[in-house]
């Protein structure tokens, strides 16, 4: 049986979060899904809170490293992370930091980043994104299509 690494646990957590939300992140659910023992999990994460903090930090780093505001990203993971943030302070701080960074990038791309118009533009783009992510009933393909359209609109605005 192959040993599970910290990276494996985080990848599994990301997948579980995207597929089933925060309820899928219990130690019991994760170890059952991985076919591993609790000891394997706790070898890498002293507490469940440490796992949640690492998962949230990895998610935010992924946004900062590879996902400019106009690039597609994994909306199902972001939706799950936002739900997790409602109950987990470590996740909440990462979501807040990601939001602040996204808004700052949107403002910085404007001709006058300090202007009220730049602030309003960033707020509107963020509100649209959050509204799409909040709709549980929406078809996943439609969410993806609308988020891509929003990203294209932002990119076009940046290139004016």
C-alpha positions as semicolon CSV with decimal commas, in nm:
position;residue;x (nm);y (nm);z (nm)
1;X;0,000;0,000;0,000
2;X;0,151;0,332;-0,111
3;X;0,216;0,590;0,157
4;X;-0,005;0,898;0,144
5;X;0,180;1,230;0,145
6;X;0,069;1,565;0,279
7;X;0,017;1,672;-0,082
8;X;-0,206;1,366;-0,140
9;X;-0,424;1,455;0,160
10;X;-0,459;1,814;0,041
11;X;-0,547;1,704;-0,314
12;X;-0,806;1,465;-0,172
13;X;-0,947;1,743;0,046
14;X;-0,973;1,976;-0,252
15;X;-1,157;1,711;-0,454
16;X;-1,389;1,624;-0,164
17;X;-1,463;1,991;-0,101
18;X;-1,548;2,047;-0,468
19;X;-1,769;1,740;-0,490
20;X;-1,951;1,743;-0,157
21;X;-1,867;2,058;0,037
22;X;-1,728;2,098;0,388
23;X;-1,913;1,795;0,528
24;X;-1,680;1,576;0,321
25;X;-1,376;1,706;0,508
26;X;-1,415;1,513;0,832
27;X;-1,121;1,291;0,921
28;X;-1,352;0,990;0,901
29;X;-1,478;1,081;0,554
30;X;-1,131;1,159;0,421
31;X;-0,968;0,844;0,557
32;X;-1,252;0,629;0,425
33;X;-1,223;0,790;0,084
34;X;-0,846;0,744;0,081
35;X;-0,857;0,393;0,224
36;X;-0,605;0,507;0,485
37;X;-0,596;0,513;0,863
38;X;-0,650;0,809;1,091
39;X;-0,285;0,769;1,189
40;X;-0,182;0,839;0,831
41;X;-0,387;1,158;0,835
42;X;-0,258;1,273;1,174
43;X;0,100;1,196;1,070
44;X;0,076;1,496;0,837
45;X;-0,172;1,715;1,025
46;X;-0,161;1,722;1,407
47;X;-0,524;1,838;1,417
48;X;-0,816;1,861;1,178
49;X;-0,788;2,239;1,213
50;X;-0,431;2,220;1,084
51;X;-0,558;2,032;0,779
52;X;-0,830;2,291;0,715
53;X;-0,577;2,574;0,751
54;X;-0,336;2,404;0,510
55;X;-0,613;2,334;0,259
56;X;-0,733;2,694;0,270
57;X;-0,380;2,834;0,242
58;X;-0,307;2,610;-0,057
59;X;-0,630;2,724;-0,223
60;X;-0,540;3,091;-0,177
61;X;-0,183;3,036;-0,302
62;X;-0,326;2,871;-0,612
63;X;-0,535;3,179;-0,684
64;X;-0,237;3,409;-0,634
65;X;0,010;3,193;-0,826
66;X;-0,182;3,094;-1,133
67;X;-0,521;3,254;-1,154
68;X;-0,532;3,614;-1,257
69;X;-0,883;3,758;-1,221
70;X;-0,955;3,699;-1,590
71;X;-0,849;3,332;-1,595
72;X;-1,078;3,035;-1,533
73;X;-1,052;2,876;-1,191
74;X;-1,218;2,593;-1,010
75;X;-1,547;2,745;-0,896
76;X;-1,662;2,430;-0,716
77;X;-1,361;2,444;-0,485
78;X;-1,412;2,816;-0,426
79;X;-1,779;2,758;-0,347
80;X;-1,682;2,486;-0,100
81;X;-1,408;2,700;0,051
82;X;-1,652;2,985;0,108
83;X;-1,888;2,748;0,286
84;X;-1,604;2,610;0,492
85;X;-1,506;2,967;0,585
86;X;-1,844;3,014;0,752
87;X;-1,743;2,763;1,020
88;X;-1,362;2,759;1,020
89;X;-1,170;3,074;1,117
90;X;-0,853;2,957;0,937
91;X;-1,046;2,917;0,613
92;X;-1,225;3,247;0,670
93;X;-0,898;3,439;0,694
94;X;-0,771;3,282;0,370
95;X;-1,097;3,360;0,186
96;X;-1,086;3,719;0,311
97;X;-0,724;3,752;0,199
98;X;-0,808;3,605;-0,143
99;X;-1,100;3,845;-0,181
100;X;-0,886;4,144;-0,086
101;X;-0,616;4,040;-0,334
102;X;-0,868;3,987;-0,614
103;X;-1,027;4,328;-0,552
104;X;-0,684;4,493;-0,536
105;X;-0,587;4,338;-0,872
106;X;-0,913;4,456;-1,028
107;X;-0,860;4,809;-0,897
108;X;-0,492;4,815;-0,995
109;X;-0,581;4,735;-1,355
110;X;-0,784;5,055;-1,387
111;X;-0,643;5,377;-1,530
112;X;-0,682;5,544;-1,190
113;X;-0,678;5,268;-0,926
114;X;-0,754;5,514;-0,645
115;X;-1,065;5,651;-0,812
116;X;-1,416;5,576;-0,688
117;X;-1,489;5,427;-1,033
118;X;-1,208;5,171;-0,993
119;X;-1,339;5,079;-0,650
120;X;-1,692;5,045;-0,784
121;X;-1,579;4,837;-1,082
122;X;-1,390;4,595;-0,856
123;X;-1,686;4,569;-0,619
124;X;-1,930;4,495;-0,902
125;X;-1,706;4,228;-1,056
126;X;-1,658;4,063;-0,716
127;X;-2,031;4,079;-0,637
128;X;-2,120;3,912;-0,966
129;X;-1,866;3,636;-0,902
130;X;-1,994;3,576;-0,548
131;X;-2,355;3,577;-0,664
132;X;-2,282;3,308;-0,921
133;X;-2,097;3,098;-0,665
134;X;-2,380;3,126;-0,413
135;X;-2,653;2,980;-0,635
136;X;-2,682;2,611;-0,543
137;X;-2,953;2,549;-0,799
138;X;-2,757;2,678;-1,095
139;X;-2,637;2,434;-1,356
140;X;-2,260;2,381;-1,315
141;X;-2,203;2,427;-1,688
142;X;-2,392;2,756;-1,678
143;X;-2,189;2,879;-1,380
144;X;-1,869;2,790;-1,563
145;X;-1,990;2,965;-1,880
146;X;-2,095;3,280;-1,692
147;X;-1,772;3,296;-1,492
148;X;-1,573;3,260;-1,813
149;X;-1,781;3,539;-1,968
150;X;-1,715;3,761;-1,666
151;X;-1,344;3,683;-1,693
152;X;-1,351;3,771;-2,065
153;X;-1,531;4,098;-1,992
154;X;-1,272;4,188;-1,730
155;X;-0,987;4,100;-1,967
156;X;-1,143;4,310;-2,245
157;X;-1,185;4,603;-2,008
158;X;-0,820;4,573;-1,902
159;X;-0,706;4,578;-2,264
160;X;-0,895;4,896;-2,357
